[in-house]
């Protein structure tokens, strides 16, 4: 039987700048909450190529850039769209309730 994802409050929507990201810790997991073009995304906040925070990188369209080596990741899928990163990073379901952003950390089966 599949486990139902539990959404937890990550931050206020007002805390996330349009075209930017904020770092939050959810159950000890670093997550970047990103707002771009009216959409909100949650992506693991550690680059798969180097151990640096993606939330410190530049957001452009549906991608976020690792500031250290320039790899870009698709915010919806977590897939790298440019080298040197070759491994995806996890993305998490997001829902907006009122003025708050909720994220579900999916558990591996």
ZAMI-498098 format. One record per residue (C-alpha): residue number from 1; x, y, z. Coordinates in Angstrom, 3 decimals. Each point is the difference from the previous one (the first is absolute). Layout:
BEGIN
ATOM:NUM:X:Y:Z
...
! end
This chain:
BEGIN
ATOM:1:0.000:0.000:0.000
ATOM:2:1.421:3.395:-1.004
ATOM:3:0.718:2.521:2.719
ATOM:4:-1.947:3.249:-0.328
ATOM:5:2.274:3.025:-0.159
ATOM:6:-0.321:2.276:3.020
ATOM:7:0.150:3.704:-0.789
ATOM:8:1.746:2.231:2.532
ATOM:9:0.153:3.774:0.086
ATOM:10:3.275:1.159:-1.558
ATOM:11:-0.330:3.798:0.063
ATOM:12:-2.223:2.939:-0.771
ATOM:13:-0.545:0.687:-3.697
ATOM:14:1.089:3.593:0.673
ATOM:15:3.434:-1.326:1.078
ATOM:16:0.708:-1.278:-3.529
ATOM:17:0.974:2.746:-2.447
ATOM:18:-1.247:-0.325:-3.574
ATOM:19:2.960:-1.228:-2.007
ATOM:20:1.777:-1.123:3.153
ATOM:21:0.332:-2.697:2.629
ATOM:22:0.126:-0.499:3.752
ATOM:23:1.567:-2.871:1.923
ATOM:24:-2.039:-1.860:2.601
ATOM:25:0.692:-3.117:2.051
ATOM:26:-2.822:-2.541:0.119
ATOM:27:0.641:-2.944:2.308
ATOM:28:3.717:0.784:-0.381
ATOM:29:-0.189:-0.030:-3.817
ATOM:30:1.198:3.172:-1.771
ATOM:31:-2.631:1.151:-2.498
ATOM:32:0.048:2.993:-2.336
ATOM:33:-3.423:1.605:-0.402
ATOM:34:0.080:1.774:-3.355
ATOM:35:-2.454:2.388:-1.629
ATOM:36:0.251:0.655:-3.714
ATOM:37:-2.530:1.209:-2.557
ATOM:38:-2.846:-0.333:2.502
ATOM:39:0.791:-3.603:0.942
ATOM:40:1.459:-1.326:3.255
ATOM:41:2.380:-2.968:0.055
ATOM:42:1.822:-1.988:2.675
ATOM:43:3.344:-1.547:-0.915
ATOM:44:2.717:-1.631:2.102
ATOM:45:2.338:2.824:0.996
ATOM:46:3.272:-1.793:-0.691
ATOM:47:1.578:-0.162:-3.456
ATOM:48:0.594:-3.590:-1.163
ATOM:49:3.438:0.986:-1.366
ATOM:50:1.382:2.008:2.916
ATOM:51:-1.224:0.296:3.573
ATOM:52:-1.306:3.579:-0.286
ATOM:53:-3.434:1.568:0.489
ATOM:54:-2.036:0.425:-3.176
ATOM:55:-2.093:2.656:1.764
ATOM:56:2.978:2.348:-0.310
ATOM:57:-0.019:-0.306:-3.786
ATOM:58:-1.792:1.949:-2.698
ATOM:59:-3.556:-0.920:-1.000
ATOM:60:-0.860:0.298:-3.673
ATOM:61:-3.319:-1.254:-1.347
ATOM:62:-0.449:-3.590:1.159
ATOM:63:3.647:-0.486:0.972
ATOM:64:2.304:0.781:2.905
ATOM:65:3.755:0.328:-0.376
ATOM:66:2.663:-1.346:2.321
ATOM:67:2.083:3.081:0.718
ATOM:68:3.261:-1.945:0.351
ATOM:69:0.379:-1.738:-3.379
ATOM:70:-2.975:1.238:-2.013
ATOM:71:-2.063:-3.185:-0.277
ATOM:72:-3.705:0.689:-0.462
ATOM:73:-2.842:-2.190:1.275
ATOM:74:-3.599:-0.213:-1.213
ATOM:75:-2.222:1.096:2.893
ATOM:76:-2.823:-2.394:-0.908
ATOM:77:2.036:-3.171:-0.557
ATOM:78:3.320:0.619:1.772
ATOM:79:1.882:-1.070:-3.121
ATOM:80:3.217:1.815:-0.848
ATOM:81:-0.266:2.093:-3.171
ATOM:82:3.696:0.832:-0.193
ATOM:83:3.363:-1.454:0.977
ATOM:84:1.936:-0.712:2.115
ATOM:85:-2.897:-1.552:1.989
ATOM:86:-1.276:-3.264:-1.446
ATOM:87:-2.193:-1.274:2.869
ATOM:88:-3.461:1.404:0.789
ATOM:89:-0.982:1.405:3.380
ATOM:90:-3.287:-0.894:1.716
ATOM:91:-3.041:2.227:-0.453
ATOM:92:-2.941:0.059:2.379
ATOM:93:-3.749:0.595:-0.357
ATOM:94:-1.125:3.518:0.937
ATOM:95:-3.384:1.425:0.911
ATOM:96:-1.000:3.523:0.927
ATOM:97:-2.602:0.496:2.724
ATOM:98:-0.875:3.593:0.712
ATOM:99:3.315:1.833:0.356
ATOM:100:2.052:-3.089:0.873
ATOM:101:2.125:-2.424:-2.017
ATOM:102:-0.268:-3.689:0.900
ATOM:103:2.394:-2.701:-1.189
ATOM:104:-0.189:-3.795:0.180
ATOM:105:3.254:-1.872:0.403
ATOM:106:-0.711:-3.253:-1.792
ATOM:107:1.253:-3.122:1.689
ATOM:108:1.818:-2.672:-1.981
ATOM:109:-1.772:-3.368:-0.011
! end
